[in-house]
Amino acid sequence: MKIIDLTLELYDGLVTDNDLPAIGIKDEPLEPLEHEAHPKGCRSKLISFSDHSGTHVDVPSHYFENGESVENINLENMFGDALILDVSMLKATHEPVTKALLEEAERRQGVYVEKNDIVLIRTWGKSWGEEGFFEAQSLDDSVAQWFIEKQIHIVGLDLPNADLNQDSESGIHQKLLNHDIYIVENLVNLEKLPKHSRFLFFGIPLKLKNATASPIRALSILDSQLI
């Protein structure tokens, strides 16, 4: 069994979306309570971040007041049979990902999206955060409708936002989340995944009450007997 970590490493000061505050990971002073002393060498960190920081999953409450929040989502949908569609060499950075591009990736790779799948999309041919990364275009409406018709569980991608940069209405998010298709953003190491075969994906969120998203530890498992 081989595990590939698809999770962006978090550190103090990291900005994973230009609209979000930087992540904070600070030393936390430990003050012993009365009649209690901390063991020598005991350390602690104070961590602060948006629920949409790093590699994270967006859930329906992100846009819908009565939608599922993180602690209530269907965890069975957060792991399972997955495939990657690589369109990084089929489009320019300023061009959106379309249904036609994904279907072309299916044909080239010989793997096809099926009901209940977890679909990962490699859109960016360079390392996370390199010049031009935050300006790269994401998914267009044809992709959202295609995934809704396919009835997939998750769409994940290597960009910080599944919506096109100019889409102030966040139409892709709203369409997918309204059909209980969770969205995972800021994946890394997608180039290490097999293009011509399936694998298992795991991405379990923190149990954060009333949160609209959660950082996850996203992993792919290859050569598993569970598929």
N, C-alpha and C positions, 0 to 999 in steps of 0.2 A: 504494500500500500504506500502511495506517495501523496504527501500533502503539499499543496502550494498555497502560501499565504497571500491573499488578495487585498490585505488591509493596509491602508496608509498609516505610517508611523506618526504618532502625535508627539509634539514637543512644545515647550513653553514658547509662546510668540508666533506659533504657526497660524497662518490665515488660509483656510481651505475654501473660502468663498468671499469675494470682495464685499458682499453685503452683510457679512457676519463679523462679530468681534474675534480678536485673536484668542487662541487657546491659552489658558494660564495653568501652569504646573509649578507651584511655588513651595519652598520649604515651609512647613507649618510649625511654629514654635510649640513645644510641648511643655505645658505647665502642670506639674504634679498636683493632684488633689490633696487636700489635708489628709495626713496619715497614709499617703500613698506615694510611692516613688516609681517612676518609669525605669525599666531596666537600662543599664548602661548601653549606649549605642542605639537605643530605640529612636526611630525616625518616622516622620509622616509627611505627606504632601497634601497641599490644598489645591484641588483641581477645579477649574471653572471653564465651561464651554457651552456654546449653543447646542441644543439637541440635534441640530443639523450639521454639526462639525465632523470633519474627517470622513471616513467610510461609514455611511449611515443609511438607515432605511426610513423612507417617508411613508406615513400611514394616513388613512382617510381623514383623521381629525386635523391634518395639516391645512385642509381647505374647507372641511365640512363640520359645522358646529356639533352635530350629533354623530359624526363619524367615529369609528374605532380609534381610541388612543393606544399608545404603545403597549400598555399592560394588558390590553384586551384582544390583541390581534391573534389570528390563528397561527400558532407557532408551527403547525404542520406544513404551512406554506413557505416557511423560512428555510427549509432544507429539502433536498430531493434531486431528481434527475435534471441535469443542466446541460446546456451547450453554449458555445461561443460563436458569434457571427462577427467576423473581422472585416470591417469596411474601411480600415485606416488607409489602405492603399488604393481604394476605389473612389475617394473623394478628396477635394481640397479642404483645407481648414475652414474656409469661409462658407463652404457648402453644407447644407443640412443632411442628416441621415434620412433617407426615404425608404418606403416599402420596397421600391424597385431595387435599391442598393442591397437591402437585406435579403431579398429573393435571389439576387445575383451571388451573394455570399453563400447562401444555401447551396446553390448549384455548384459553385466552385469547390466547396468543402465536402459536399455529399452528406450533409446532416440537415434535418428539416425540423422546424418548430412544430410541436404537437401540444395537445391539450394538457394543461397542468404543468407545463415546462417552466423552468427557470432559464431565462434567456439573458446572457451577458453579451454586451456589444463593445467591441474595441473600435473606438472612433479616432483615437489619437495615436500617432505613430512614434511619438517621442516619450520622454520620461514625464511623470506627473509634475506640473508646475513650471515646465520650461516655457521660454518666451512664446507667447501666442496662446498658451493653454487656456487662460480665462476668457479669451475672445473666441475660442473655437465654437462652431455651431453644433447643435445637438439634434434632437428628434423633431420631425415635422408631423403634421396631423395624420398623414397616411400611415405612419408607423403606429400611432396610438390606436387607430381604428383596426389595423391589422392584428395587433395583439389582443384587442377586445374580442374580435371574431375568433381568434385562436384559443381564447380562454386560458391564457397563461397565468402563472402565479406571481412571478416577479420579472421585472426588467431591471437589469443592472448595467451600468456603464462607467467609463473611466473619467467622465467629466463631472464638475461640481453641480451641474444643473441639467436635468433631462429636457428642459424647455429651451427653445431658441432664445438667444440673448435679447432679441428685440420684442419678445412676447411678454408684455407687462401683465397679461391676464393669466399667465401660467396655464394655458389651455391643455397642454399634455398632462401635467400633473392632475388637473381636475378630471379629465376624461378617464385616465387610468385608475386613479384612486376611487372614483365614483363606481368603478366596476371591480373594486377590491383587488386590483393589481398593485402590489407594493413596488416601490421604486428604490433601488439602491444606487447611490452616487459615490463618486470618488474611489472607485476600485483601482487597484494597481496590479502589476505583474500579469496582465491579461495575455501578453505575448508568450507566456510560458504554458498556456493551456493548449491542449490538443485541439486542432481545428477539425479533424476528421472523425472524431468519436466523442461520445458523451462522458460525463463525469458527475460526481456528486457535489453539490454546493451546500454549505452550511453558513448561515449568517444570523445568529441569535442576538436579539436586542436586549438591552438592560430593561428591567421591569420598572419603568419610570411612570408613575401615575400621572395621567392627564397630559403626557408628553405627545408632541406631534411628530416626533422622530426619535431615533436613538442611534448612537454609534454602535457598530457591530464589529465582531471579529469575523471577517469573511474568509472562508477557507474552501478550497476545492480538494476533493479526494479522488485520486486516480487509481485505476486498477483495483477498485473495491468490489467485493462480492455482493454488496448490498444492492447493486443496480440489477 
